[in-house]
Amino acid sequence: MLGDNKTPRMHAVTIATHRPEVLADFYQKAFDLSQPEWTDKDHAGFQLENLHLGFDRIKEEAKAG
């Protein structure tokens, strides 16, 4: 997404994990954030000033790359 002056800007970061509640808890404590918002049982996120930091639950094992 480009900003007003055509500078690229990031609006969201989403991390895929088997345990989003653990990562959300870590980031909350590490950066002194408010409680994460859960949109459902598989996604938690923080709305920071200009960025959404999200955690999505993955259900299957990752395949070797």
Protein Blocks (a to p, Z undefined) as FASTA:
>chain_A
ZZfkopacdfbdcdddfblmlmmmmmmmmnopacdddfbfkbccdddfklccdddddfbd
cddZZ
